[in-house]
């Protein structure tokens, strides 16, 4: 478990790719620089899509938690 406190949480569990990533991008656009957004996703593709997008977009992927039935991605907006 991480002790990162997110400013926003996007629950995209049950959404097919690229839905979780699109939901994350939409939320990141709306938050302030330095805010942390947590994405909850059970789509396997998110494990590659989110890190690749974060690097390309210049945001920082702080942590990925692999939980029982989903993953939690913590992304800090740069």
C-alpha positions in Angstrom: 0.0 0.0 0.0 1.2 3.5 -0.8 0.8 6.4 1.5 0.2 8.9 -1.4 -2.9 11.0 -0.9 -4.5 11.7 -4.2 -6.3 15.0 -4.9 -8.7 13.2 -7.3 -9.7 9.6 -8.0 -10.9 8.3 -11.3 -12.7 4.9 -10.9 -12.5 3.4 -14.4 -13.0 -0.2 -13.2 -15.1 -2.2 -15.7 -14.2 0.2 -18.6 -12.6 -1.3 -21.7 -9.4 0.3 -23.1 -8.8 3.0 -23.9 -11.5 4.2 -21.6 -9.4 4.3 -18.4 -6.7 6.3 -20.0 -9.1 8.7 -21.6 -10.8 9.2 -18.2 -7.4 9.9 -16.6 -6.4 12.4 -19.3 -9.7 14.3 -18.9 -9.2 14.5 -15.2 -5.5 15.5 -15.4 -6.5 18.4 -17.7 -8.9 19.7 -15.0 -6.5 19.6 -12.0 -3.7 22.0 -10.9 0.0 21.4 -11.5 1.3 19.3 -8.7 -2.0 17.6 -8.0 -2.0 13.8 -7.8 -4.7 11.8 -9.6 -5.4 8.2 -8.7 -6.7 6.0 -11.5 -8.4 2.7 -10.6 -8.4 0.3 -13.5 -9.0 -3.4 -14.0 -7.9 -3.3 -17.7 -4.6 -5.1 -18.3 -3.7 -2.7 -21.0 -3.5 0.2 -18.5 -0.3 -1.3 -17.1 1.4 -0.2 -20.3 -0.8 2.6 -21.5 -0.6 4.7 -18.4 3.2 4.7 -17.9 3.7 5.4 -21.7 1.2 8.3 -21.7 2.6 9.8 -18.5 6.1 9.9 -19.9 5.0 11.3 -23.3 2.7 13.9 -21.6 5.5 15.0 -19.1 3.6 13.9 -16.0 5.1 11.8 -13.3 3.8 8.3 -12.5 4.5 8.1 -8.8 3.4 4.6 -8.1 1.4 1.6 -9.4 -0.4 -0.6 -6.8 -1.3 -4.0 -8.0 -4.4 -4.9 -6.0 -6.5 -8.1 -6.0 -8.9 -7.2 -8.8 -7.6 -3.9 -10.1 -4.6 -1.6 -10.3 -4.2 1.9 -8.8 -2.0 4.4 -10.7 -0.9 7.6 -9.0 0.0 10.3 -11.5 1.3 13.8 -10.6 0.5 16.6 -13.0 3.5 18.5 -14.0 
